[in-house]
Amino acid sequence: MNYAPSDIPPHESWNEAERWLWAKLCRGEEADFNKEPEFGAAGHEGICDPRREVRPAFLRAIALDDPWRGAINSRGVRIVGAWIRQPLHFGNTTLDHEVAFEFCRFDAPVDLNSLHTLHTLSLSNSVFTASVNMENIKTVKSVHLRGAAFGGGVSMAAARIGGSLDMKGARFQGTVSMEKINVAGSLLLAGALFEEAATLAAARITGMLSLAGARLCQIDISHAHIEGELRLGRENGLRTSWGKDARLLLNDTFAASIVDSPDAWPEHIHLDGFIYNSITGDAGGGAMAQREAAWLKWWLRRHRPFTPQPYKQLAQALEKAGLLEKARDIRHAATEETGRFKVSELNVG
């Protein structure tokens, strides 16, 4: 590991903030503008200060160009409280070091399309006022978006994350696309706020997908494969909550288990083809398997129009949990619903 300080001088075109930042990186130190009074007030209110501006040309130089790229030691790049107001383009590039932009502000589009890195990438607690493109990114380790705020659309379609994707407490004002994302760890959305629709259609997640404590309007998880828990419910005093006419799409999705609380589900759920092995986990209010049959039927009726598969799947999960009488009740309910559905079809005809 290269921890030795570097004496590579800054480029003559760099501004004062960039020269200060470079000196910090050469010593293997965090570059935190918020700790230096000479760069103005700390926090997001004071971040739009020309003294804090870091330009994309500087960032590309230290990440991609010699001699600066080779001068960064193994501790990587951690920048706190910077202002990036011009478009940032790192598409189709490879980063040699761990990179963190935390508590920063980005006032133009950010393009990380097809970026590759062997390290962790962190954008935690930063503000993005325009679109962010992270499609097809590939990381060997985790991606951290914890507490970040996104004013425009975010796309992570077909991204491959070698660790976990931490989006806890993040805020999304625009649409969020994570279609066909592949996460080797867990995808954590606890406490996140989604003001528009989000999609995880055809996602593959090796760990858990946690919506515990998230606030959502519509999320499409259809055709996804979740090897761990699908978790809805309570976490850190927050519960999964939904906007008016919210929808959760789970068509043809697999999850190893459902861990939920009774009040964690939206008004409309699409369950046709949804397969799960266990419903014995508890995220507040008791495990689904232990609830009264009336609640389970109410949950199934949130899927419309009627199809028998969700009833059969729930009955199988109850049988696996040893709750045979409750399973028979659900199978009987499916028979009754089938009869009603056929009658309604005849009446329409």
WOURCOR-V345633 format. One record per backbone hydrogen bond with DSSP energy under -0.5 kcal/mol. CO is the residue of the C=O (numbers start at 1). NH is the residue of the N-H. If there is no record, write none. Layout:
# WOURCOR-V345633
{{CO;NH} {CO;NH}}
This chain:
# WOURCOR-V345633
{{1;3} {2;74} {11;14} {15;19} {16;20} {17;21} {18;22} {19;23} {20;24} {21;25} {22;26} {23;27} {24;27} {24;29} {25;28} {25;73} {26;6} {30;32} {31;33} {31;80} {32;35} {33;36} {35;37} {36;39} {37;40} {43;46} {44;47} {47;49} {49;52} {50;53} {52;83} {55;58} {55;59} {56;60} {57;61} {58;62} {59;63} {60;64} {60;65} {61;65} {65;69} {67;71} {68;71} {68;72} {69;72} {73;76} {77;100} {78;31} {79;102} {80;33} {82;84} {82;105} {83;54} {83;85} {84;107} {87;89} {88;90} {88;111} {90;93} {93;116} {95;118} {98;77} {99;122} {100;79} {100;102} {102;81} {104;127} {105;84} {105;107} {106;129} {109;88} {110;112} {110;133} {111;90} {112;115} {113;92} {115;138} {116;95} {117;140} {119;141} {120;99} {121;144} {122;101} {123;126} {124;103} {126;149} {127;106} {128;151} {130;152} {131;110} {132;134} {132;155} {133;112} {134;137} {135;114} {137;160} {138;117} {139;162} {141;162} {141;163} {142;121} {143;145} {143;166} {144;123} {145;148} {146;125} {148;171} {149;128} {149;151} {150;173} {152;174} {153;132} {154;177} {155;134} {156;159} {157;136} {159;161} {159;182} {160;139} {161;184} {163;185} {164;143} {164;166} {165;167} {165;188} {166;145} {167;170} {168;147} {170;193} {171;150} {171;173} {172;195} {174;196} {175;154} {176;178} {176;199} {177;156} {178;181} {179;158} {181;204} {182;161} {182;184} {183;206} {185;207} {186;165} {186;188} {187;189} {187;210} {188;167} {189;192} {190;169} {192;215} {193;172} {193;195} {197;176} {198;220} {199;178} {200;203} {201;180} {203;225} {204;183} {205;227} {207;228} {208;187} {208;210} {209;211} {209;231} {210;189} {211;214} {212;191} {214;216} {214;241} {215;194} {216;243} {217;247} {218;198} {219;221} {219;249} {220;200} {221;224} {222;202} {224;254} {225;205} {225;227} {226;256} {228;256} {228;257} {229;209} {229;231} {230;232} {230;259} {231;211} {233;213} {233;240} {235;238} {238;235} {241;216} {243;246} {246;268} {247;219} {248;250} {248;270} {249;221} {250;253} {251;223} {253;275} {254;226} {255;277} {256;277} {256;278} {257;230} {257;259} {258;281} {259;232} {260;283} {261;264} {268;248} {269;271} {270;250} {271;274} {272;252} {275;255} {278;258} {279;289} {281;260} {281;288} {283;234} {287;290} {288;291} {292;295} {292;296} {293;297} {294;298} {295;299} {296;300} {297;301} {298;302} {299;302} {300;303} {302;269} {302;304} {308;311} {308;312} {309;313} {310;314} {311;315} {312;316} {313;317} {314;318} {315;319} {316;320} {317;321} {318;323} {319;322} {322;324} {323;327} {324;328} {325;329} {326;330} {327;331} {328;332} {329;333} {330;334} {331;335} {332;336} {333;337} {334;338} {335;339} {336;340} {337;341} {338;342} {339;343} {340;344} {341;345} {342;346} {343;347} {344;348} {345;349}}
